[in-house]
C-alpha cells in the first residue's frame, strides 16, 4: 500500500470515528440539560445545512483540490466540537449555542462529503479503488459499532464535554494526515464559469446518466425504508419480541452484517458492479418483511444481517462505479445529488413511521416498504447501461450515456 493511500485510509478512519461519536454525545448532553424538543432542534440544525449546502459543496469539490476541501471541513468540525466540549465542561450548555455549533458541523459535513469521493479518485488508481472503498466502508461500519459505547462510557466516567473534546481531537488528527498528502496524479478540472453555470452543468451531467438517476432513486427508497425500520423495529421488538435487549442484539448483528458485506465486496466475483448494487439494496426487503410479520427473533436477526450485508456490498461497489463512470471533473457535483437524496430520505422515514403506525399499524408500512425497496432497486436492472462491463469515463463534454 503506497503512502498516500495509507494516509487517506488513516485520515478517513479517524474522521469516521469522530463523526460517529457526535450523535450519541450530542443526544446524551442535550437530554441531560434540555427537553426532547431541544434535542430535535439541535439535530435539525445539523441536518438542514447539509441539505441546503450539498449542491454548493459539489461545485466546490470540482473547483478546488479535494485534499484542501476535506482538510478545511475536518478543521471546521474540530473547531465546532471543541467549542461544544468547552461549553459542556463549563457547565453552561445553552441550547442556542449547541444549535449554532451543530449547524457549523452540518455545513462542514456537506462540503467534506463530495470532496472525499474526488479525493479517492485522485489518490487511488482505478485498479485499487474497489479495495480502498471497501476499507473505507469497513472503517465507517466499525466506527458505528465502537462510537456509541465510547461516547456513553466517556459520558459516564467524565461527562459529555470530554467526549466532544475527543471528537474534536480526532478531527484534528484526521486533518493532520491530509496536511502532508501529496497526490501522485492530478484530477482534470473543467474550465471555470459562473457558479450557477457550473451548478447547471453538474445537473446536465447528472441527467446524461440514466443508470445514475435510477440508482439514486432506488437508494433514496432504501434510506426511506431504513428510517421506517429504525423507528418501528425497536417498537415491535420491545412489545412483541422480547424487549430492549433483543433489539440491541438485532441491531448489533445488523451492523456486523454491514461490515461483513463491505469486507466481501472486493472479494466477490461481481463482474457487473451495478447489478451487485441493485441486488444489495433490494435484499433490504428481507428484514422489513420479517419485522412486518413479527417472525421469531432468530429469523428477524438473520434477515437483518442479510439486509445489512447487502448494504455493505452495495456501498464500495457504488462508490467505485461513480469514480469510474462519472467524468472526474464533474464527480463532486454529480455525487452531491446522490448524497442529497440519501441525507433527505432517511429523516423523512424516521418522521413518518410513527404517525403511520399509529394510524394503520406497523405491518402495512413495513410490507409496503419491502415492496418499494425491492421493486425500485431491481427495476434498475432493466436499463442496458446497468449491465455494461466496467469502463473508464470519457471527458464530460464528450460523454452522453
N, C-alpha and C positions, 0 to 999 in steps of 0.2 A: 504494500500500500504506500503510495507516494505521500510526501509530507503535506501538500495542500489538501489532499483528501482526508488525511488523518486530522488535520486542523479543522476541516469542515465538520467531520463527524464528532469530534470532541466539543466543538463550539455549539453545534445544534443539540447535542445531548444535554449539555448544561442548560441551554435555553429551554429545552423541553421540560426538564425537571423544574426549573423556575416557573415556567408557565403553568405547570400542573399544580404547583403549590398555591397559586393565587386564589382560586375559587374557595378552597377549604379554609384558608387563613381568613379571607375576607368574610366568609359566611359566619365563622365562629366569632370573629371580632364584632361584627355588626349585631349578631343575635345577643351578645352579652351587653351591648351598650344601647341598642335600639329595638325596633319592632320589626315584624315581618314586612311591613310597608317600607321601612327604611332599607331593608335588605333588597327588596325589589327595585327601589330607586337606584341604589348603588350599582347593582348588577346591570340595570338598564343603561346607566350612564357609561358603562364599559362597552356594552353591545352596540349602542347607536352609532358612536363614532366609527366603529368597524364597518358597519353597513354603509354609512354615508361617504367614508373616505376611500373605500376599496377601489372604485373606478379611478380616482385621482392617483392612488398608490400604484395602480397598474401602469399609468403613464410615467410616473417617477421611476419605476423599476426598469422601464425600457430606455429612459433618458440617461440615467446615471450608472456608474459602476455598481454592480449589485452588492459587493462586499461593503462599500461605503454606506449604502442604504440600510443593510442589515445591521451594521455596526451602530449607526445612528439610532435605529429602532431599539436595539438592545440597551444602549446607554440611556435612552429616554425612559424605557421601562425600569431600568435600575434606579434612576433618579426618583421616579414616582413611587416605587416600592420602598426605597429608603426613607422617603418623606412620610409614607404611611407608617412605617415602623417607628420613626421618631415620634410621630403623633400618638401612636398607641402606647409607647413606652412612657410618654409624658403624661399619660392619664387624661388626655383632653381630646379624645377621638370624637370630633364633630362630624356629623353625617354629611353636611355640605362639603367639608374638606375631603372626606373619603370619596364622595361622588365626583368631585373635580379631578382628583388624582386617578380615580378609576377611568374617567374619560380620557385622560392623558395616556394611560396604559392601553386602552382600547384603540386609540389613534395610532399608537406605535405598533400595535399588532397588525393593524390594517396596512401600514407601509412595509412592515417586515415580511409579511406572508408572500406576496407576489415576487418579491426580490429573492427569496430563498430558492424558488424554482429556477430563476435565472442564474443564481449563483451556482447551483448544482450543474447546470448546463455549461457554465464557464469553467468550472474546476474539473469536472469528470468527463472523460472521453466516453463516446457512445457505448462502447462495449461494457463499460463498468457501471453505467448509470443504474441499471436494474438492481445490481447488488448494493450499490450505495443507497439508493432509495429504500431498499429493504432494511438496511441497517438503520437508517434514519427513522423508519416506521417502527422498528423494534424498540429503538430508544424512546420514542414517544409512548409506546404501549407500556414499557416498563416504568416510565415516569408516572403514568396514570395509576399504576399499581402502588408505587412507593410513596408518591407525594401525599395522598390523604393521611396515611399513617404518620409520615414525618411531620406534617403540619399539625395533626392532632397531638402527637407526642410533645412537640415544642410548645404547643398551647398549654398543655397540662403542666409541663415542667417549668416553663419560663414565661409564658404569655405569648399572645398573638404578635406583639411587636417584634419579638426576636425571629419569628417565622418570616415576617416581612423583610427584616434586615438580611436574613439568609437568602431570601428570594432576590433582593437587590444585589447582593454579593455574587450570586450565581450569574446574573445577567452581566455584571462587570467582567467576570471570568470568561463568559462567552464572547463578549466584545473583544477581550484581550486576544483570544485565539484568532479573531478575524483581523486584528490590527497588523499582524505580521504576515497575513495571507497574500501571496503573490500568485496571480493566475498564470498558468502555463500558456494559456491562449486567450485571446480576447473575443468577446462576442461582437457580431456585426451590429451596427447601430443604424437605424433608419435616419434619414435627414430630418432635422427638427423642423416642426411647423408650429403654428399656434396651438395652445393647449387643447382647445375644443376640437381643433382639426385632428390632433393626434388621438383624442378620445374617439372621434368618429371613425378614424382609420382602424382603431382597435376593434370597434364593433363591426366594421365592414369585414375585417379579417376573421372575426368570430363567425359571422354568417356564412363564410366561404367553406365552413367545415360542418356538414350535416352530422357527421359522427360525433363531433364535439357537442353540439347542441342537444342531440338526442341523449347522450350520456349524462350531460349536466341535468337534464330534466329527470332522468332516472335516479341520479344521485340526490337530487332535491327531494324526490319522493321517499328515498331511503332515509334521509335526515328527518323528514317529517314523521315518518312512521317510527323511527328510533325515539324521537321525542315523545310520541304517544306511548311507546312501550316503557320508557323510563319513568313515566308517570303512573301508568296503570299496572305495570309489572309488580312494583312493590306493594301496591294496594291489594292485588289479587293474592300475592304470596302471603302477606300478613294476615289476610282474612281467611284464606282457604287452603294454604299450602304449608302451614307450619310456623308462620311468624317471621319476625325480622331476621333471625339467624339464617333461615332458609334463603332469604333474598340476598344476604351478604355472600353466601356460598355461590348462588347462581351468578351474581354479578362478577365475583372474582374469577369463576370458571370462564365466564364470557370474555373477560379481559385476557386471560391466559390463551383462550382460543384465538383472539385477535393477534397476540404476539406470535403464536404458533403459525398463523396464516402468513404474517409478514415474513417470518423466517423461511417459510416454504416457498414463497413467491418466486424467488430467484432459482429455486431448485426443481420446481415442477416443469415438466416438458410442455410448456404452453407456447405453441407456435403462432397463435393469433391472440395477442395480448388483450385486445378489446373484447374478444369472446370471453376470456377469463374475467375481465372486469364486469361484464354484463351478468354472467352466471354468479360471480361472487356477490354482487348486490342482490340478485334475485333470491339467493339462499336465505336471506333475512326473513323471508316469508315463513320459514320453519318456526322460529321462536314466537313470532306473532300468532301463528295458528295454535301452538302449544299452550300459550297463555290464555288465548281465547277459549279453548276447550277445557281449561283447567286440568290438564293431564298431570299424572303423578310427578313429583319433584325430580326423580332421576330422568324422566323423559324431557321435562322442561329444561333441565340443566344441559342435557345432551344437545337439545335443539338450539339453545342459546350459544353453546360452544360452537356448533356448526355454523350458525348465522354470523358470529363474530369472526370465525376462521375465514369465511368468505370475504368479509370486510377487510381482514388483514391481507389476504391475497390481492384484493382489489387495489388497495392504496399504492403500493410501489409500481404495479403494472400501469396504473393510470398516470402517475407522475412521470414515469419513463416514457410513456406514449406521448404525453404533451411535449416533453423535451425533445422528442424525436420528430414529431409530425408538425408542430407549430413552428413557423419561422422564428428564429431566435430573437430577431429584433422586435417581435410583437408578443413574445411569450408572457411578459408581465401583464400587458393589457388583456390578452385573451384569458390568461389564467385567473385574473381578478374577477371575471364574471362567474367562473366556476366557484370560487371561494365565496362570492357574494350570495349565491343561491344556497350554498351549504350553511353559511352563518345565519341566514334568514329563516330557513326551513325548520331547523331544529327547535328554536324557541317557539315557533308557531305550533309545532306538535306538542310541546310542553304546555302551551297555553290552552289549546282547545281540548286536550284529552279529558281533563276533569269535568268540564261542563258537558261534554258528550256522554261521559259515563254516568253523570247524574241524570241525564235525560233519557238515554236509551240503554244504559247498562254498559258493561265492559266488552261483551262478546262481539257485538256488531262493529264497533270501531276497530277492534283488533283484526277481525276477519276481513273487513274492508281494506285495512292497511296491508294485510298479507296479499290480497288480490292485486292491489295497486302496485306494490313494490315488485311483485313477480312480473306483472304484465308490462309495466313501464320499462323495466330493465331488459327483459327477454325480447321485447319488441324491437330493441336496438339491433338485434341480430338480423333483422330484415334488410338493413342497409348494406349494400355491397361493400362500401368503404370500411365497414367494421371488420369484414372478413379478409381484408387485404393483409399481405405479409408486411412486416415492419419495413419502413424505409425512411430515409433522411428527408427533411423538408426542403422544398425549394424556397428561394427568396420570396418575400411577401408579395412583391409586385408580379411575380410570375405564377404563383400558385393559385389554383382555383379548383378546389375539390369538394 
